[in-house]
Amino acid sequence: MGSLANIAVRYAPLLIVLVGWEIIATAGPLSNQLLPDVMSVLSALWDLILDGEIIRHGLRSLSRAAIGFGLAVLVGSAAGLLMASFRPVRLLVNPVVQIFYPMPKSALIPVMMIWFGLGDMSKIVLIFIGCLLPVIVSSYNGARGVNPFFLWSARSLGASPAATLLQVTLPAAMPELLSGIRTALAFAFILMVSSEFVIAKDGFGYLISQLGDGGAYASMFAVILVVAAFGFIADRLYGSFVRHQLRWREP
Amino acid sequence: MSTARPIPHENADPSAVGIEIRDVSHHYGGRNGQGGVTALDHINLDIRPNEFHALLGPSGCGKSTLLYLIGGFIPVQSGVIETARGPVTGPHPERGIVFQNFALFPWKTVLQNTLYGLEKLGLPKKEREEKARHFIDLVHLSGFENAFPSQLSGGMQQRAAIARTLAVDPEILLMDEPFGALDAQTRRVMQEELRSIWQRTRKTVVFVTHDVQEAVFLADRISIMSARPGRIQHVIDVGFNREHGDDVVKKPEFVEMGEHIWGLVRDQAVAATRSAH
């Protein structure tokens, strides 16, 4: 089980990174020019928490990411299931998905600004589009790979086609779908910050670029650390959610 | 060209319908009737109500295709399949199925799998639970209600699949080489238990197998199918006294019947192995 000692061992490399950081920051000819030292970053973080700045900007960012990501999970899962089940939907949607999947979604940031302005909508739509594609693709692949004997069993047990789709195809697609959603989760964080660099009046990305422009490097690094921590925690929480959802796979 | 014999009609009750298969042919692949493979060639067969009927033949003879057509899982291309409900047009809980690879829903426990069809029937919750537990008990899986299929052996998974299918009380039970994936000992135990369950429930069973012994042990009648294109070559009445239960395999009639049927199957089996080259 995950005892404290185990956790300490697993994250020991992070400690090494921290020590390396401190050495690079304080020793040598470039001391405190490229990298502020650990203590000044931590005290900058404490100041940002005390004056509420990081919480205010953080809530703006995370709410945008949550809405865009959440909508993408709902719409993408449904779209993938429908593509796998109905040929006309597949013929209509598949080429669009294939063209847009490899495209870097950050290329759409200027377009979003023109269409939706500087407010929340431009960020939410961008995050939605970026997250949507991996969810659609994984839902479609998972649903297409469903064992036909599961479907036949359900139908002969009296399930309607709609019930079969929701109660058999969807859970059968779940392992693949959940891993696609994990990719989408990472995209949500990436697009959240990068869109706020370019078009925003608040949010983590805005805060990072403002602090950087103003030369407040310690504070800037503090915000970067917070964003990284949120990304890490979200991924861990999601990982344990997936393990719980897929516990039926463990022998 | 066809050597299929006319099938005798000997139903004691002419109004009772098991399954009527009339002139059913099936092709895979090809376009507009050209090319492709003829899996079934003008099949005519009456499955009597409450009989245990085995479809016996070499691999690739179309016996599973015929079973899936009866199940309504693949559309009938030509001919008619009729049950007491009328022509088969799609899957229906009247016809339950058990597959070789169990096809249990792996994300559901044994109990949840067994409950699935009962939920579709719209039974009250308490009654569903009781029924599910009854059938889990019938297949000797009590104590494993909350196990996931991945936690069970092959034999136990197949017991669970049988419980799930029996729970909705289908009139017809379709079985597609259900014990083919099991080891020899487990297979033997399952055969004995299936026979005893059948004696208690008296479903109309269509049992697909390529195992002569299994067919003779389980079935009242055996349809022997030819290799591609699949045709019914013979319909054999096994009809010996089964009052002796499991000892039946030691009786000379059983051995003789096995030899007799093997003689009929052998040519088809040889043809099937040669056509594969």
HADDOCK unambig.tbl for C-alpha pairs under 7 A between the chains (distance, minus, plus):
assign (segid A and resid 149 and name CA) (segid B and resid 103 and name CA) 5.77 0.50 0.50
assign (segid A and resid 150 and name CA) (segid B and resid 103 and name CA) 5.51 0.50 0.50
assign (segid A and resid 150 and name CA) (segid B and resid 105 and name CA) 6.66 0.50 0.50
assign (segid A and resid 152 and name CA) (segid B and resid 73 and name CA) 6.41 0.50 0.50
assign (segid A and resid 153 and name CA) (segid B and resid 97 and name CA) 6.89 0.50 0.50
assign (segid A and resid 155 and name CA) (segid B and resid 91 and name CA) 5.78 0.50 0.50
assign (segid A and resid 155 and name CA) (segid B and resid 92 and name CA) 6.79 0.50 0.50
assign (segid A and resid 156 and name CA) (segid B and resid 91 and name CA) 5.00 0.50 0.50
assign (segid A and resid 156 and name CA) (segid B and resid 92 and name CA) 4.90 0.50 0.50
assign (segid A and resid 156 and name CA) (segid B and resid 93 and name CA) 4.85 0.50 0.50
assign (segid A and resid 156 and name CA) (segid B and resid 95 and name CA) 6.58 0.50 0.50
assign (segid A and resid 156 and name CA) (segid B and resid 96 and name CA) 5.81 0.50 0.50
assign (segid A and resid 157 and name CA) (segid B and resid 93 and name CA) 5.07 0.50 0.50
assign (segid A and resid 157 and name CA) (segid B and resid 96 and name CA) 6.89 0.50 0.50
assign (segid A and resid 157 and name CA) (segid B and resid 117 and name CA) 4.68 0.50 0.50
assign (segid A and resid 157 and name CA) (segid B and resid 168 and name CA) 6.98 0.50 0.50
assign (segid A and resid 158 and name CA) (segid B and resid 92 and name CA) 6.10 0.50 0.50
assign (segid A and resid 158 and name CA) (segid B and resid 93 and name CA) 5.21 0.50 0.50
assign (segid A and resid 158 and name CA) (segid B and resid 117 and name CA) 6.23 0.50 0.50
assign (segid A and resid 158 and name CA) (segid B and resid 120 and name CA) 5.69 0.50 0.50
assign (segid A and resid 159 and name CA) (segid B and resid 120 and name CA) 6.11 0.50 0.50
assign (segid A and resid 248 and name CA) (segid B and resid 106 and name CA) 6.58 0.50 0.50
assign (segid A and resid 248 and name CA) (segid B and resid 107 and name CA) 5.31 0.50 0.50
assign (segid A and resid 248 and name CA) (segid B and resid 148 and name CA) 5.88 0.50 0.50
assign (segid A and resid 248 and name CA) (segid B and resid 150 and name CA) 6.96 0.50 0.50
assign (segid A and resid 249 and name CA) (segid B and resid 150 and name CA) 6.42 0.50 0.50
assign (segid A and resid 250 and name CA) (segid B and resid 150 and name CA) 6.95 0.50 0.50
assign (segid A and resid 251 and name CA) (segid B and resid 150 and name CA) 5.25 0.50 0.50
assign (segid A and resid 251 and name CA) (segid B and resid 151 and name CA) 4.99 0.50 0.50
